[in-house]
């Protein structure tokens, strides 16, 4: 399966091949990104890291910003 991934903190878009039944958390592990660092958006909808991916999905990993 192939997904398109935009990583905001790197300002980079990649096309990544994953095995079937992969989840957002598998993608994060592959990219070495902690789930606490990003908000995953799949096809325009905010999702959790447990969400299953499908061939052709577009994922945006948006950086979490905090401040006081």
Legacy VTK file of the C-alpha trace (Angstrom):
# vtk DataFile Version 3.0
C-alpha trace
ASCII
DATASET POLYDATA
POINTS 68 float
0.000 0.000 0.000
1.224 3.500 -0.767
0.390 6.692 1.147
1.415 10.313 0.661
2.736 11.917 3.855
3.422 15.572 4.611
5.569 16.163 7.718
5.091 19.771 8.769
8.203 20.104 10.949
10.385 18.935 8.042
8.324 20.809 5.432
8.572 17.671 3.364
6.180 15.440 1.449
7.015 11.770 0.863
5.326 8.813 -0.767
5.749 5.820 1.541
5.079 2.138 0.961
3.502 0.369 3.932
2.218 -3.142 4.514
-1.529 -3.730 4.422
-3.371 -3.127 7.718
-0.889 -0.427 8.768
-2.027 2.238 11.190
-0.944 5.817 11.783
1.139 4.556 14.729
3.087 2.266 12.358
3.796 5.220 10.092
4.982 7.288 13.061
7.320 4.504 14.184
8.738 4.238 10.681
9.378 7.996 10.602
10.667 8.012 14.210
8.111 10.588 15.297
6.429 10.476 18.700
2.615 10.544 18.687
2.784 13.364 21.263
4.628 15.601 18.780
2.045 15.635 15.990
-1.646 15.777 15.152
-2.339 13.256 12.373
-4.769 14.298 9.653
-5.904 11.644 7.148
-7.667 12.867 4.011
-8.571 16.154 5.709
-9.915 14.628 8.948
-8.099 14.601 12.310
-7.584 10.996 13.421
-5.891 9.063 16.226
-2.740 7.014 15.835
-4.902 3.846 15.948
-6.583 4.711 12.624
-6.089 2.206 9.801
-4.519 3.504 6.605
-5.686 2.656 3.095
-3.909 2.712 -0.241
-3.888 6.240 -1.652
-4.479 8.017 1.678
-2.977 11.457 2.178
-1.638 12.014 5.686
-0.501 15.308 7.165
1.505 15.193 10.381
0.996 18.629 11.887
3.330 19.814 14.611
1.925 20.325 18.113
2.684 23.844 19.313
2.378 24.887 22.934
3.226 27.981 24.831
2.346 30.058 27.793
LINES 1 69
68 0 1 2 3 4 5 6 7 8 9 10 11 12 13 14 15 16 17 18 19 20 21 22 23 24 25 26 27 28 29 30 31 32 33 34 35 36 37 38 39 40 41 42 43 44 45 46 47 48 49 50 51 52 53 54 55 56 57 58 59 60 61 62 63 64 65 66 67
